[in-house]
Amino acid sequence: MAKQIIYKPVVSEKSEKMTSKSNKYTFIVNKDANKIEIKKAIEEMFSTNVVAVNTAVMPSTPKARNTKSGVVRGRISAFKKAYITLAEGEEIEIFGAIEE
């Protein structure tokens, strides 16, 4: 593909709960990608059937930290999240097969 669409999966308590309850996975995606491109990229990468794609653009947030020379102010840039709903009975191995 001309541009990279899927950056990384979101691993948090909320995303893990959504995965176990309703078979939804969360990914950080390119801000310029639309739902159709995201769906095609997920189906191609993980060879699964995607039922729905919901997106949310998270706004940038200001951050500040204290240092010896004073307060350093900055921003965390905005990003886009995609919530992927898979077909019933399918799953994505995000971390690969974990052997115990």
ROZAPA-443394 format. One record per residue: x, y, z negated of N, C-alpha, C, CB in turn; residue in one letter. Coordinates in steps of 0.05 Angstrom, whole numbers, padded with zeros to 5 digits, always signed. Glycine has a CB too. Layout:
XYZXYZXYZXYZa;...
This chain:
+00017-00024+00000+00000+00000+00000+00018+00025+00000-00019+00000-00024m;+00007+00047+00010+00022+00071+00012+00028+00083-00015+00007+00091+00029a;+00010+00082-00034+00014+00093-00061+00009+00071-00082-00003+00118-00066k;+00022+00074-00104+00017+00055-00126-00008+00064-00140+00041+00055-00146q;-00027+00045-00143-00053+00052-00155-00054+00044-00184-00075+00038-00139i;-00046+00019-00191-00048+00010-00218-00021+00014-00232-00055-00021-00219i;-00021+00029-00254+00004+00035-00268+00009+00014-00290+00004+00063-00280y;-00010+00012-00310-00005-00007-00332-00032-00012-00346+00015+00004-00352k;-00034-00035-00359-00058-00041-00375-00058-00025-00401-00061-00071-00380p;-00081-00019-00412-00083-00006-00438-00087-00028-00458-00107+00014-00439v;-00069-00029-00478-00071-00050-00499-00077-00035-00525-00044-00066-00501v;-00102-00037-00534-00110-00024-00558-00132-00041-00571-00120+00005-00553s;-00140-00034-00595-00161-00049-00608-00188-00047-00592-00166-00039-00637e;-00194-00023-00583-00219-00019-00568-00219-00035-00542-00222+00011-00562k;-00197-00035-00527-00196-00050-00502-00197-00080-00507-00171-00042-00486s;-00184-00089-00528-00185-00118-00534-00213-00127-00542-00165-00125-00557e;-00227-00109-00556-00255-00116-00564-00273-00116-00539-00265-00095-00584k;-00269-00097-00520-00284-00097-00496-00279-00122-00479-00278-00072-00480m;-00254-00131-00479-00247-00154-00463-00260-00179-00474-00216-00158-00463t;-00260-00182-00501-00272-00206-00513-00302-00206-00512-00263-00209-00541s;-00315-00182-00514-00344-00181-00515-00357-00181-00487-00353-00157-00530k;-00347-00163-00470-00362-00159-00444-00344-00163-00420-00373-00132-00444s;-00321-00176-00422-00304-00182-00399-00295-00158-00384-00318-00202-00380n;-00289-00136-00398-00280-00111-00386-00250-00107-00393-00296-00087-00396k;-00235-00098-00373-00206-00093-00377-00201-00064-00371-00189-00111-00359y;-00181-00052-00385-00175-00024-00382-00147-00020-00371-00178-00009-00409t;-00145-00003-00351-00119+00003-00338-00115+00033-00335-00117-00011-00311f;-00089+00042-00336-00082+00069-00328-00077+00068-00298-00057+00079-00344i;-00091+00086-00283-00089+00085-00254-00080+00113-00244-00115+00077-00242v;-00074+00114-00218-00067+00139-00205-00091+00158-00205-00058+00133-00176n;-00085+00183-00211-00107+00203-00212-00121+00207-00186-00097+00229-00223k;-00107+00202-00164-00119+00207-00137-00134+00183-00126-00098+00215-00118d;-00133+00160-00140-00146+00135-00130-00175+00136-00136-00133+00110-00143a;-00191+00126-00117-00220+00125-00122-00228+00096-00130-00236+00133-00096n;-00253+00092-00136-00262+00066-00147-00258+00044-00126-00292+00068-00155k;-00262+00049-00101-00259+00028-00081-00230+00019-00079-00269+00038-00054i;-00212+00038-00079-00183+00031-00078-00175+00016-00103-00166+00057-00075e;-00185+00024-00127-00178+00010-00152-00189-00018-00151-00190+00025-00176i;-00213-00022-00141-00225-00049-00139-00208-00067-00121-00254-00047-00129k;-00200-00057-00098-00184-00073-00079-00157-00079-00091-00181-00057-00053k;-00145-00060-00105-00118-00065-00117-00120-00087-00139-00107-00039-00129a;-00140-00086-00156-00143-00106-00177-00148-00133-00165-00166-00098-00196i;-00166-00135-00145-00172-00161-00133-00148-00172-00119-00195-00158-00113e;-00131-00155-00107-00107-00164-00094-00086-00173-00113-00096-00143-00075e;-00082-00158-00135-00061-00164-00154-00067-00189-00171-00057-00141-00173m;-00092-00192-00180-00098-00213-00198-00116-00235-00186-00112-00202-00222f;-00123-00233-00161-00141-00252-00146-00166-00259-00163-00125-00277-00139s;-00181-00238-00169-00206-00242-00184-00228-00227-00169-00203-00232-00213t;-00253-00231-00178-00276-00216-00167-00283-00194-00186-00300-00235-00162n;-00282-00169-00176-00289-00146-00193-00318-00140-00188-00271-00122-00186v;-00334-00137-00209-00362-00131-00207-00366-00101-00207-00378-00144-00230v;-00353-00086-00225-00357-00057-00228-00331-00044-00236-00379-00051-00248a;-00328-00018-00228-00306-00002-00236-00317+00024-00247-00286+00003-00212v;-00310+00031-00271-00317+00057-00283-00291+00072-00289-00334+00054-00309n;-00290+00098-00283-00266+00113-00287-00271+00136-00306-00255+00124-00260t;-00250+00145-00319-00251+00168-00337-00224+00183-00335-00258+00160-00366a;-00226+00209-00331-00201+00225-00331-00198+00237-00359-00203+00248-00309v;-00176+00229-00371-00170+00238-00399-00155+00265-00397-00153+00217-00414m;-00163+00285-00411-00151+00311-00408-00123+00312-00422-00169+00333-00421p;-00108+00332-00414-00081+00335-00427-00086+00346-00455-00063+00354-00410s;-00067+00338-00473-00070+00347-00501-00045+00360-00510-00076+00322-00519t;-00048+00382-00526-00024+00395-00537-00012+00379-00560-00030+00424-00546p;+00015+00379-00561+00029+00366-00583+00050+00385-00593+00042+00339-00573k;+00056+00382-00619+00078+00399-00631+00093+00381-00651+00066+00424-00645a;+00119+00386-00653+00135+00371-00672+00155+00391-00685+00150+00347-00660r;+00161+00386-00710+00179+00403-00725+00208+00393-00722+00171+00404-00754n;+00226+00411-00716+00254+00404-00714+00270+00424-00731+00264+00405-00684t;+00296+00420-00732+00313+00438-00748+00312+00467-00737+00342+00429-00748k;+00309+00469-00711+00310+00496-00699+00282+00509-00697+00322+00495-00672s;+00261+00495-00706+00234+00506-00706+00214+00487-00694+00234+00532-00690g;+00191+00497-00687+00170+00480-00677+00173+00478-00646+00142+00491-00684v;+00173+00454-00636+00174+00450-00607+00146+00443-00598+00195+00427-00600v;+00136+00459-00580+00109+00454-00570+00110+00443-00541+00092+00480-00570r;+00091+00426-00535+00090+00414-00509+00062+00402-00504+00111+00392-00506g;+00059+00389-00482+00034+00377-00474+00038+00348-00465+00020+00393-00452r;+00019+00331-00470+00018+00304-00458+00000+00307-00433+00007+00282-00478i;+00010+00299-00410-00004+00304-00385-00030+00287-00384+00014+00297-00362s;-00048+00297-00367-00074+00283-00363-00069+00257-00347-00094+00301-00348a;-00087+00238-00351-00085+00212-00337-00113+00202-00332-00068+00192-00352f;-00115+00181-00315-00140+00169-00308-00141+00141-00318-00145+00171-00278k;-00163+00133-00331-00167+00106-00340-00189+00093-00323-00175+00105-00370k;-00186+00067-00317-00206+00052-00302-00214+00028-00320-00195+00042-00275a;-00241+00026-00323-00252+00003-00337-00262-00016-00316-00276+00013-00357y;-00250-00040-00316-00256-00060-00295-00273-00082-00307-00230-00072-00284i;-00297-00087-00295-00314-00109-00304-00311-00132-00284-00344-00100-00306t;-00303-00155-00294-00299-00179-00277-00324-00196-00276-00275-00195-00288l;-00325-00214-00257-00347-00232-00254-00347-00252-00278-00345-00248-00227a;-00370-00263-00283-00373-00282-00306-00355-00305-00303-00402-00291-00308e;-00340-00312-00324-00322-00335-00324-00294-00329-00314-00334-00356-00308g;-00288-00305-00305-00262-00299-00296-00247-00282-00316-00263-00284-00269e;-00220-00283-00316-00204-00268-00334-00178-00261-00321-00200-00283-00361e;-00164-00241-00333-00138-00232-00323-00118-00239-00344-00138-00201-00317i;-00096-00252-00336-00074-00257-00354-00055-00233-00353-00059-00284-00345e;-00059-00215-00372-00042-00191-00372-00014-00197-00381-00054-00170-00391i;-00010-00213-00401+00016-00220-00412+00027-00246-00401+00015-00221-00442f;+00014-00258-00382+00023-00284-00372+00015-00306-00391+00053-00284-00367g;+00023-00330-00385+00017-00353-00402+00036-00353-00426+00019-00379-00386a;+00024-00351-00450+00040-00351-00474+00041-00379-00486+00027-00331-00496i;+00065-00389-00487+00069-00417-00497+00074-00416-00527+00093-00430-00483e;+00060-00434-00541+00063-00436-00570+00076-00461-00578+00037-00433-00584e;
